[in-house]
Amino acid sequence: MKLFTKYNRVNITTTIITFLVGSIAFYFVLDYVLTSQLDRGLQVEQTEITDFVKEHNRPPDALTTKHQWTEISPAAEPIAHPKPHTTEAFNQLEKEVEPVRQLAFTIQAGGKLFKAVVNQSKTETEDLLQMIIFVIILMIALILLSNYLINRKLVTALWKPFYTTIATIKDYKLSEKRALQLPHEKLDELDLLNTSLNTMTERIHQDYLALKTFTENASHEMQTPLAVIRSKVESLLQYAEGKEMVVQQLMTIEDATLKLSRLHQSLLLLTKLENRQFELSESVDLTYILKTKLDERESLINARELIVDTTADQVTLSFHQHLAEIMINNLLNNVIRYTPLRGTVYIKLHSDALSIKNYASDGPLNTERLFQRFYKEEQSAESTGLGLAIVKEICLLAGFGIQYRYANHEHEFIIHFKPEQK
């Protein structure tokens, strides 16, 4: 939910409740004022009738108008405490029953007791109340509408620099040779945000450059001694013919050196992947890469007497050629290494996903640790334990989804090129 929407909901709800409570209170106050005004008119009429009786010693003639009429009739007993009250009475002129404010009292005239009933119509009062309420509702609607339109325009203008900042941050890449530069803003809060982001990204950019330099230097400086060690071991092997124990020791050193070299290259690759040092803008033919990598492993597949059932559509993605090769390499190495002799490997490649499945009798893998670094189900001198971790990092960088599942004694790894459709 957007901030403007949230603000509008709270603002409009609060305004409506405030106006509603205020309108109800105003209605009752206005009704009280108008009723009091009618009561004063009734009391004035009572005074006039009483004064007339005192002066003439007889009740006055009944007076009938559109909004007030008086009824005088003989009374059996006096009314002790006359009070105005609301009721309904028949209006002779309008020929209908109307809500009225009524005051009944008794008068003594010519030795007789009379009851005088004065009625004042509330029709005009109620019409006035209804008109006022209608005007209030109309004003509330106009105020809410104008506030919404003004706030929408004002908030859009106020938040425009914020969205500009967000768009700039989204487009910014650490691989660029410059730090993020956001402009100064007139609003203090937005200016503080931009200044803080400039400072933060400057530090991140410097750390990135330092790490990139270290990675490049480490790659060069560590590969050189490893290459020297391998070269010397190969030379010593040539001079150690016939010396079986020496040959075994040298072979052990060479194997360890090769593993260290692979480990070093894998760790450097992981570091580059985490730092997003790759541009995924090449047009990559995954079908061709898959076919090529299977051909390269044909001798190994034949040696293990594996059956590879491949179904591949023509798939081309905007990706990175080298990373695509590494991803498929690691998946194929993993499945070939752990498929039992004379087993079957099923490979399916289509526009949405790459699936590699093989039979396994040892049950499901540990899904919580499967893609962690240096995790291996079996200790193997050939494996660094980084293959699947690298595949996962490549998928994260490319926005792919990676999934492992186990069913019917079969392991299956799936790379979803469109994760939202899986």
Secondary structure, 3 states (H helix, E strand, C coil): CCHHHHHHHHHHHHHHHHHHHHHHHHHHHHHHHHHHHHHHHHHHHHHHHHHHHHHHCCCCCCCECCCEEEEEEECCCCCCCCCCEEEEEEECCCCEEEEEEEEEEEEEECCEEEEEEEEEECHHHHHHHHHHHHHHHHHHHHHHHHHHHHHHHHHHHHHHHHHHHHHHHHHCCCCCCCCCCCCCCCCHHHHHHHHHHHHHHHHHHHHHHHHHHHHHHHHHHHHHHHHHHHHHHHHHHHHCCCCHHHHHHHHHHHHHHHHHHHHHHHHHHHHHHHCCCCCCCEEEEHHHHHHHHHHHCHHHHHHCCCEEEEEECCCEEEECHHHHHHHHHHHHHHHHHHCCCCCEEEEEECCCEEEEEEECCCCCCCCCCCCCCCCCCCCCCCCCCCHHHHHHHHHHHHCCEEEEEEECCEEEEEEECCHHHC
